[in-house]
Amino acid sequence: MKVFVPEDFPRGGLPDDIVFVGEDPEAVFAVPTSSEAAEALGGMPDLQVVQVLSAGIDWVEPHVPEGATLCNAGDARSPAVAQWVVAAILHDLGGFARGHTSERWQPRELDGKRVVIVGYGSIGRAVERRLTPFGARIGRVARSAREGVEPVERLGEAVEAADVVVVLAPLSDDTRGLVGAEVLARMPDGALLVNAGRGPVVDTEALVEAVRTGRIRAALDVTDPEPLPDDHPLWTLDGVFLTPHVAGDTPEAERAAQALARAQILRHRAGLPLEHVVRPGAAAR
């Protein structure tokens, strides 16, 4: 069985009849890790499964051949992203970004603060588990309503009493620009927007305007555009904390995602059902 993987992908005890290859038209399983690798999938007519090492699939889905099953990394990166979100919130509340520039500053407590999670999936649940011991009050928003979770149609109402809004929604036609000027305007003065999902889910122009006025602050691991041009105002605005899309890229998360991919290769080889299927194909039927 031929598997298209990056050169540094660890074999991890896979049997010898599983052959790692580069861009091979005979590959039946692929683990793309870059946009260039994703574009190469179209030249693999025998491809049955595409397994990514990320939770997000927007960068690879357009290139997955018809009939191939697409799987994401499930919870492999949830602990890392959740840790970044909590760290970003504590960094803001603790005043660390302002402590070295102000003669007088006052930290604030997370206890009692309302944190609204937009895109309440596996990462959102991991964030909630880590915030609850601090005494944070959690609001939840997802595509569809369920017990304890507001539907996305009520996003505006959900953020009205939020001290922190955490954006974790995946990028799709429905979520592009979801957090726009109207939603930002309904956030209370002094609130913090945290985006660890996808940059285009937040309207960048509206965010810049909201932060420029001093009404809200932002902690961003993802942006639109990405990477940000050197002259982009987000680099220099007071009240913005930026990291370069690294929240889920801990060594531990990378090892977990790679181990999941190897397990998926073995499951497919054995004819077992695949896990974390986000777009079924012939291999998942």
LUMZA-81218 format. One record per atom (N, C-alpha, C, O): x, y, z. Coordinates in steps of 0.001 Angstrom, whole numbers, plus 500000, padded with zeros to 6 digits. Each point is the difference from the previous one (the first is absolute). Layout:
// LUMZA-81218
XYZ/...
END
This chain:
// LUMZA-81218
500846498817500000/499154501183500000/500887501240500000/500844500158500882/498970500719498138/500825501195499876/499335501182500717/498819500286499802/501980500394501043/499504501108500807/500837501240499716/501219499986500171/498126501081499397/500659501277499723/500145500770501311/499009500430500590/502237499741499859/500273500679501263/501171500972499804/500763499863499044/499384501128501866/501184500854499942/501252499202500330/499925498935500614/501210501578498981/501260499253500149/500317499659501447/500592498956500271/499020501919500674/500383499780501400/498918499281500800/500073499955501228/498929499486498101/498922499327500727/500534498727500642/500593499171499310/499206500651502023/500552498822500687/499236498722499673/498770499985499978/501960498971499773/499389498730499615/499296499342501187/498930499413499839/501655500682501330/499337499558501222/499559498560500027/498929499704500531/501860499379498913/499673498580500095/498998499501498980/499476498897500151/500242501878498819/499100499525498965/500628498817499254/501218499957499831/497979499101499731/500552498819499312/500654500373498666/499716501047499418/501161498069500122/500794500287498807/499169500094498723/500439500609499024/498362498797500968/499213500054498774/499301501350499819/499331500225498992/500824500667501981/499548501378499853/501207500814499545/500973500136500742/498967500399498057/501131500670499389/499757501503499978/498993500469499469/501948500286501120/499906501455499961/500517500496498649/501065499586499542/498172501298499833/500377500514498685/499843501517499971/499386500597500884/501187500013498071/499771501404499736/498760500139499123/499006499304500210/501052501590498815/498848500216499117/499901498831499022/500566500036498907/498715498945501499/499886498766499222/498542499815499589/499120500004500862/500603499835497856/498614499827499551/499348498730500528/498778499863499940/502018499209500574/499449498748500516/499703500055501495/499558499006500575/500678502146500064/499733500116501434/498509499845500263/499168500544499275/500506498699501781/498592499799500365/499649500705501304/498825500122500344/502184500339500378/499797500686501281/500973501172500019/501160499852499614/498376501312500832/500861501184499997/499905500729501319/498932500094500605/502221500427499835/500071500833501207/500656501322499594/501176500214500295/498087500675499037/500587501278499578/500178500931501194/499165500036500904/501932500714499086/500266500921501109/500282501419499528/500427500841500790/499339499434497935/500227501343499477/499047500235498838/499416499058499465/500432502202500151/499130500310498867/500552499405498714/499234499599499123/502102500338500755/500610499408498813/499657498502499911/499690499482498928/500375499844502222/499650498576500019/498520499803499706/499619499040499330/499549501863501166/498565499900499735/499725500111498507/499175499261499461/501508501653499873/499800500181498559/500416498766499207/499489499757498908/501440499468501645/500481498804499302/498996498856500022/500145499042499240/498839501038501619/499049498896500139/499230499742498709/499587498871499739/500220502167499456/499269499834498751/500681499071499018/499355499499499079/501933500261501095/500732499098499122/500066498581500508/500839499218499555/498272500431501388/499986498654500585/498623499375499788/499167500037500905/500583499400497941/498660499498499660/499541498825500854/498801499732500080/502137499555500565/499629498826500797/499787500357501477/499772499116500826/500302502170499500/499937500425501392/498665499632500636/498937500266499438/501131499121501736/498797499579500726/499779500800501286/498861500245500396/502248500166500262/499890500691501286/500996501150500055/501161499855499617/498363501291500868/500867501134500310/499867500278501486/498913500314500486/502188499571500229/500036500227501442/500880501208500282/501195499979499704/498228501075500865/500803501169500346/500374499956501474/499377499298500796/501651501466499549/500497500043501381/499459501217500747/500492500344501075/498503500299498357/499413501188500609/498513499770500219/499404499088499426/500003501765501424/498547499955500175/499310500649498807/498958499525499548/501624501564499938/499423500708498860/500276499286498692/501063499409499809/497961500655499287/500139499319498713/499821500948498824/500082499564498851/499673501722501400/499690500934498917/501123500102498978/499745500261498824/501495499536501609/501157500143499120/500185498805499063/500668500115498972/498746498742501380/500218498789499202/498740499516499300/500094499354498956/498734500938501584/498757499423499477/499782500237498508/499557499079499314/500731502114500144/499765500191498565/500844499099499105/499680499820498825/501394499614501720/500915499193499184/499774498493500153/500635499206499307/498467500400501594/499771498567500228/499189499428498846/498903500483499720/501613498502499609/499281499441498845/498633499452500387/499801499523501117/499271500551497953/498668499453500222/500097498507500298/500707499267499309/498587500293501709/500019498596500386/500971499679501105/499893498943500622/501073501954499650/500950499781501099/499394500485501315/499274500993500033/501028498309501023/499535500368501331/500980500973500632/501212499798499934/498262501261500679/500840500999500663/499805499906501508/498872500031500493/502234499856500234/499965499906501463/500880501090500597/501040500347499440/498535500189501698/500847500983500684/500668499374501215/499901498794500226/500777502037500550/500815499483501108/499224499846501295/500592499729501045/498095500438498903/499206499786501198/500442500885501151/500144501212499842/500071498178501312/500385500732501211/501508500143500163/500458500497501030/500324499079497982/501452499940500188/500596501348500395/500941500053500792/498524501027498665/500558501327500288/499148500810500977/500342501140500319/498566498291500153/499119500749500906/500701500464501275/499824501158500378/500964498002500311/500656500486501218/500930501182499746/500056500934500801/500673499026498087/500940501079499703/499267501307499718/500363501045500540/498604498900498613/499264501220499670/499284500534501229/499975501209500229/499442497897500564/499315500436501218/500977500662500962/499663500996500640/501537498461499466/501014500609500873/500343501407499520/500135500919500808/500006499249497866/500302501338499464/498873500976500324/500260501137500394/498503498432499444/498858500875500274/500010500455501450/499846501187500285/500335497873500626/500020500358501426/501174500925500294/499854500973500741/501310498731498682/501167500848500226/499768501412499471/500407500974500633/498939499142498203/499726501320499430/499055500796500887/500184501202500190/498801498127500352/499052500681500885/500694500462501274/499800501130500447/501016497996500138/500703500359501232/501030501100499748/500202500876500841/500442499071498007/500960501047499622/499310501359499970/500547500998500468/498239499026498971/499257501259499920/499515500453501368/500192501155500380/499179497937500361/499447500383501299/501105500369500996/499824500875500848/501303498449499031/501102500288500912/500699501311499711/500781500489500816/498938500080498022/500615501269499647/501459499891499619/500725500994500042/499723497810499584/501417499803499730/500494500871498846/501135500476500019/498006499732498968/500416500802498856/500144501471500350/500684500747499300/498668499671501791/500026501410500374/500895500285501198/500351501149500265/500014497800500452/500725500202501238/501337500686499860/500412500731500901/500283499053497983/501335500570499844/499964501400499386/501033500662499897/497759499794499690/499927501318499371/499229501014500844/500097501203499758/499155498335501210/499183500893500817/500572500095501405/500471499011500564/499480502180499986/500455500172501376/499031499334500973/500403499515501057/498339500467498584/499006499416500879/499028499165499168/499431500491499025/500384498259501357/499049499147499313/499420499025501014/500596499750501048/498257499714498638/499280499153500950/499545498724499308/499207500069499060/501268498775501373/499539498745499409/498539499743500369/499473500551500967/499897498600498237/498618499613500262/499915498481500136/500892499277499556/498032500251501057/499821498574500239/499118499370498931/499099500639499457/501183498092500256/499154499233499089/498744499507500714/498977499758499359/501092500095501930/498864499542500793/498775500893499754/500064501215500186/498830498176499398/498774500738499762/499860500598498616/498917500460499637/502151499546499584/499924500557498651/499188499064499090/500057498779500139/499196501814498935/499224499210499045/500811499836498717/500367500982499356/499904497780500287/500755499662498801/499066499288499032/499483498928500316/500294501652498511/499117499404498993/500864499324498940/500841500640499369/498945498071500446/500766499216499031/499184499867498728/498908499432500016/501613501087498884/499316499983498706/500616498895499151/501144500106499558/498088498836500221/500523498811499343/500286498969501070/501153499648500251/497773499866500385/500157499151501173/500098498535499571/499012499265499994/502204500340499650/500291498622499642/501016499424500971/500000500330501186/500866498806498298/500963499324500873/500971500981500657/500324499855501179/500140501140498066/500913500983500583/499251500871500997/500534500327501060/498227500054498609/499200500788500920/499774499291501320/500065500620501062/499669498081498879/499829499229501239/501291499953500793/499977500066501229/501159499821498075/501291499997500690/500267501349500657/500546500048501102/499078501052498238/500138501331500601/499143500102501246/500459500485501034/498300499061498875/499102500089501162/500554499222501198/499950500484501131/500572498322498625/500540499203501099/501135500723500716/500161499867501214/500618500893498037/501143500692500599/499609501330500647/500681500470500911/498235500130498627/499570501279500569/499134499829501246/499993500863500877/499281498029499199/499062499807501109/500658500076501376/499418500605500900/501772498809499311/500614500114501328/500332501433500412/500150500281501189/499967500628497839/500259501405500311/498728500738500421/500062501154500427/498794498187499455/498752500648500363/499351500768498869/499077500778500238/501386499024498527/499393500680498858/498604499440499745/499739498817500223/499380502045499311/498646499610499594/500004499840498477/500385500924499283/499192497919500224/500168499655498596/498685500126499232/498965499485500423/501098501212498438/498924500003499021/500462499239498778/501186500007499670/497886499337499656/500366499118498889/499152500319498778/498781500140500100/501869499975498743/499310500256498735/500523499009498966/501209499817499861/497880499552499423/500380499055498947/499044500145498830/499046500776500057/501213498481498895/499180500100498795/498538499692500303/499098500672499500/500677498304501323/498635499599500337/499792500043501503/500931499752500766/497851500562499658/499671500050501423/499945498586500578/499560499064499333/500883500794501888/499809498788500776/500021500419501461/500193501177500304/499614497896500582/499898500360501407/501256500734500465/501109499476499906/498701501740500594/501116500792500500/500788500731498932/500979500677500314/498616499201498427/500730500607498877/499038500839499157/498964499506499556/501382501753500229/499187500891499182/500306499778498513/501143499704499652/497861500434499469/500269499914498564/500711501258499518/499911501054500630/500791498830498255/500786501118499494/499125501202499669/500483501133499988/498244498634499745/499092501113499721/499846500932501196/499570501142499839/500770498392501342/499884500814501213/501364500508500469/500156500384501159/500828499619497944/501340500431500370/500006501423500547/500652500273501008/498632500630498337/499967501384500456/499526500132501423/500605500717500797/498300498586499536/499495500039501371/500980499347500972/500150500453501135/500524498470498412/500889499258500886/501198500816500457/500478499814501119/500023501099498027/501212500743500346/499717501278500778/500935500669500441/497799499682499735/499669501290500603/500491500146501436/500292501110500445/499803497777500283/500459500071501385/501361499328500183/500376499643501116/500355500189497786/501258499250500060/501166500887500415/500155501115499503/500656498380501406/501281500637500301/501058499550499007/500925500745499678/498926498020499839/500927499417499018/499180499231498973/499090499255500363/501226500921498359/499405499213498924/501124499207499340/500953500580499481/498933498100500540/501019499114499439/499481499419498695/498996499288500001/501662501000498893/499576499537498681/500784498738499635/501222500033499856/498055498861499997/500596498717499632/499303499373498802/500305498865499633/498762501859499753/499222499455498890/500887499683498800/500920500759499695/498815498128499621/500744499688498772/499600500955498898/498948500636500071/501886499467498911/499712500887498874/499167499273498961/500347498907499553/498542501722500069/499140499503498936/499295501200499383/500172501131500455/499041498622498518/499236501097499407/499061500623501027/499727501199499947/499780497991500985/499058500495501009/500680500794501100/499379500883500592/501890498822499697/500660500660501135/500915501145499576/500455500765500851/499819499368497873/500871501096499552/499359501346500372/498872500284499595/501842500535501171/499484501284500429/498920499905501064/499290500973500251/500579497867500376/498953499799501015/500082501037501109/498987500561500418/502235499689500056/500191501010501038/500361501302499291/501170500324499799/497797500397499837/500163501246499260/499695501213500846/499951499922501228/499846501197498107/499807501266500709/498820499949500963/500078500538501105/498827498818498487/498819499954500860/500269499220501278/499641500445501090/500992498392498781/500301499187501180/501003500722500899/499832500030501219/501206500550498185/501001500713500793/499375501174500741/500368500286501139/498684500396498216/499352501142500633/499161499589501206/499765500806500901/499787497947499116/499168499526501107/500821499472501170/499459499742501075/501854500098498717/500868499637501124/500113501190500947/500064501139499538/499963498629501769/500105501109500947/501330500742499871/500998499427499562/499008501829500816/501249500751500050/500965499292500945/499613499552501079/501655500354498499/501010499361500838/500104498503499828/500813499360500668/498369500050498436/500043498551499794/501225499607499173/500618500830499335/499709497888500728/501138499441499272/499492499010498963/499194499126500316/501278501008498436/499725499019498952/501232499124499824/501106500503499798/498700498192500279/501079499034499811/499671499170498767/498929499397499936/501972500558499084/499763499189498801/501108498970499856/501148500333499704/498483498400500514/500924498886499783/499423499017498998/500435498851499923/498560501615499293/499373499145498999/500582500252498630/501019499418499629/498329501456499617/500470500386498680/499829501505499850/498990500563500423/502003500087498973/499990501445499887/498769500574499325/499412500945500526/500165498518498314/498879500603499279/498650499874500696/499029500600499540/500874498643501553/498743499948500752/499715501358500630/498845500341500255/502213500436499996/499868501348500554/500256501012498886/500964499868499247/498181501132500650/500175501086499031/501147500885500487/499853500733500977/501289499193498336/501193500704500468/499806501510500024/500409500657500958/498982499899498018/499804501447499951/499147500471501175/500301501017500625/498639498241499671/499137500362501124/500740499843501324/499816500803500916/501022498166499188/500757499790501226/500997501132500225/500116500521501110/500601499856497835/500961501098500120/499302501263500508/500518500690500877/498323499602498576/499270501203500405/499564499911501461/500093500981500738/499435497855499678/499537499834501376/501146500119500994/499829500559501084/501344498915498551/501162500091500892/500593501403499970/500432500514501032/499590500105497798/500584501329499868/499290501016500907/500632500909500539/498061498927499620/499248500918500855/500223499727501482/499582500788500848/501075498097499467/500243499654501390/498839499287500662/500010499794501214/498972499822497994/498811499404500586/500227498546500418/499521499575501051/501208499661498128/500312498616500337/501482499745499754/500702500835499429/499761497996501010/501373499558499752/499934498668499255/498930499403499883/502206500136499618/500002498756499225/501277499211500252/501088500567500104/498759498115499994/501121499062500038/499810499053498823/499007499274499941/501932500728499127/499804499316498718/501147499039499703/501165500396499968/498489498338499816/500982499058499473/499825499847498492/500892499506499311/497955500921500185/499706499944498571/499490501359499550/499370500727500768/500909499604497986/499618501306499465/499544499859498557/500160498951499377/499274502119500113/499640500090498595/500410501384499509/499393500989500411/501616499116498721/500713498905499329/501004499319500935/500299500482501092/500208498377498432/501009499255500752/501043499463499030/499653499282499062/501620501052501147/500518500851501068/499655501477499786/499718500432498882/500310500324502210/499706501428499906/501126500736499293/501171499742500278/498502501164498820/501046500850499409/500698500816501086/499418500280501047/501818500093498697/500781500721500998/499369501322500413/500196500457501126/499048500161497970/499420501303500301/498552499917500482/499312501019500054/500223497797500293/498606499859500424/499796500639501375/500849499854500879/498033500853499317/499782500698501276/499915499087501219/500238500458501118/499431498264498701/499922499109501164/501341499860500705/500043499695501192/501050500523498087/501320499893500628/500236501092501037/500713499779500979/498708501374498822/500366501165500824/498865500516500867/500217500906500804/498590498553499063/498876500473500807/500177499629501465/500333498858500319/499444502100500566/499949499687501420/498804499084500254/498926500196499431/501268498815501422/498896499110500330/499921498769499136/499007499275500058/502035500458499121/500021498793499169/501208499152500380/501126500493500060/498624498233500192/501054499025500275/499985498978498874/498962499397499728/502171500401499616/500082499143498814/500990498857500183/501077500181500567/498543498639498945/500948498909499805/499789499447498591/498905500136499455/502121499239499937/499939499650498565/499404498626499697/500684499146499435/498056500626500928/499297498756499710/500788498783500509/500316499079499248/499985500954502043/500791498934500600/499310499349501192/500591499145500660/498158501248499630/499343499525501220/499970498486500095/500188499447501084/499581499875497809/499896498544500028/501255499268499625/499963498787499795/501159501915500106/501215499403499454/501027499601501046/501202500115499760/498346499424501388/500944499510500998/500584498662499530/499373499306499199/501809500324501285/500535498680499651/499065498871500417/499876498991499306/499469501192501838/499089498964500484/498816499827499049/499595498875499707/499849502246499811/498876499933499069/500426499377498676/499250499227499403/501954501110500138/500489499429498737/500149498487500123/499621499260499092/500927500283502025/500147498546500197/498635499318500066/499817498920499438/499227501705501244/498661499416500112/499322499909498636/499358498996499691/500782502053499488/499387499996498677/500649498951499099/499312499314499245/502000500567500835/500694498997499199/499621498584500426/499833499120499155/500033500659502149/499590498681500489/498595499665499518/499719498856499641/499399502141500349/498645499781499495/500042499621498523/499293499088499571/501539501614499648/500094499703498574/500503498582499763/499489499294499130/501509500287501641/500503498632499843/498911498973500342/499865498974499333/499366501325501717/498898499100500361/498957499937498894/499432498940499735/500319502188499625/499036500026498901/500496499188498802/499223499317499334/502078500769500405/500576499195498916/499762498515500274/499614499250499103/500619500333502142/499808498593500364/498522499606499920/499671498893499574/499444502019500838/498569499705499936/499570499798498539/499250499076499684/501234501796499443/499626499879498591/500565498711499399/499322499308499239/501913500385501109/500633498772499491/499208498772500439/499888499030499250/499557501012501981/499259498858500532/498528500004499602/499265499075500345/500301501949498936/498607500078499599/499060500412501117/498800499737499926/501725500905501107/499183500449501127/499461501407499740/500575500733499195/498342499657501465/499469501360499821/501022501049500437/500696499832501001/499376501236498240/500895501096500338/499366500881501066/498777500051500133/502063500637500619/499532500929501017/500158501438499504/500772500271499080/498487500639501541/500097501451499722/499754500316498526/500684500834499406/498336498493500021/499632500241498608/499201501304499928/498975500141500667/501492500799498532/499295501271499831/499344500113498625/499096500812499804/501363498371499243/499354499932498687/500097498575499494/501043499577499503/497858499682500628/500061498584499614/500242499821498508/499529500778499171/501209498189500521/500190499569498623/499749498512499931/499402499421500907/501046499968498037/499749498577499818/500613499173501138/499460498962500383/501692501521500161/500682499218501039/499250500014501312/500259499159500861/498810501780499318/499280500086501260/498598499405499895/499240500036500968/500418499429497890/498644499475499803/499962498482500199/498941499387499873/
END
